[in-house]
Amino acid sequence: MDIRTPPREAIISVQNLSKIYKVGSERVVALDNINLDIYTGQVLCIVGTSGSGKSTLLNQLAGLEKPTHGRVLIGGRNISAFTEDQLAKFRQRYIGFVFQSYNLMPAMTALENVQLPLMFRGVPKRARIKAAKKALKEVGLADRMHHKPSQMSGGQQQRVGIARAFVATPKIVFADEPTGNLDTRTTIEVMRMMVRLSRENNQTLVIVTHDQEIAAYADRIVTIRDGVLIEDKPNQSLADRPEDEQALLEQALSSEHKAEP
C-alpha cells in the first residue's frame, strides 16, 4: 500500500487539549486531553458521529474557541494564547476554510467572493482579480465567474468556496463537512479537487466529517468519540485509487437509479 509518509515536523501540534462547557450546574467534557500532531502537506480527516467532539476540535485548531486546558501550536506558535485581534490576523494569513453551507456573499459574483481573502490581505485589485480568475479556472468555473450564488448549483457554489479557500495559498485549509449538501457524483468531484489542490501547493488539509466515504480521501484518519481520540491510522487516499473511486460512483448512481419512481 502506497501510504504517504509525513515529515518529522508538525505544522499543527495539539497538546493535552481539553474543552469543558458549563451547562447550568453540569460540566460537559467536549474534548478530553487530546494530543495530536498534523504534518505539512498531509490530508487528515477527523471522523466522529454527531456530538463526538469533532467540530469542537476543529474550532480549537482554527482558533475559533479557547481551550479549557492545553494548547494548539501552529508553526510553533501557541495560538491558544493569542488575542482575538491576533487570531483574526493569523487566520487571514495562514488559514483557509471550506464550509458545508458554502458561506458565500449572496450579493457578490463568484469572482468577487473568491477575491475576499486577498482583499483582507491588502492585495492590489489587479492582482486579486488575476488570482481569483486563476483559482476559478482551476475548479472548473471559468464560465461562471460573473454568476451570483443564486445562479449556481450547490456543487458550483462549493467549488467557489474551494477556490476562495485556496486562492491565497494558506498553509492550512480546514473543511467542515464540505460535501454535506451535495450528491455523490459532486461529492467525489469536490473531494478529488480539494486533495489535488492541497497536494499541488503542499498545503495541509484537515477535514471534519461523519462520513467514512469522505474520510477515504485522507492520507490519515483520526477518530474521535465522546471527546476522546480513540484511533489514529494511515490511509491510502481514494484519490490514488481510481478503480475504487469509480466503483463507489457506480454504486451510488445505481442506488439513485433504483430509487427513482
Secondary structure, DSSP 8 states (H G I E B T S, - for coil): -------SSEEEEEEEEEEEEEETTEEEEEEEEEEEEEETT-EEEEE--TTSSHHHHHHHHTTSS--SEEEEEETTEEGGG--HHHHHHHHHHHEEEEETT----TTS-HHHHHHHHHHHTT--HHHHHHHHHHHHHHTT-TT-TT--GGGS-HHHHHHHHHHHHHTT--SEEEEESTTTTS-HHHHHHHHHHHHHHHHHTT-EEEEEES-HHHHTTSSEEEEEETTEEEEEEE---GGG-HHHHHHHHHHHHHHHHHH--
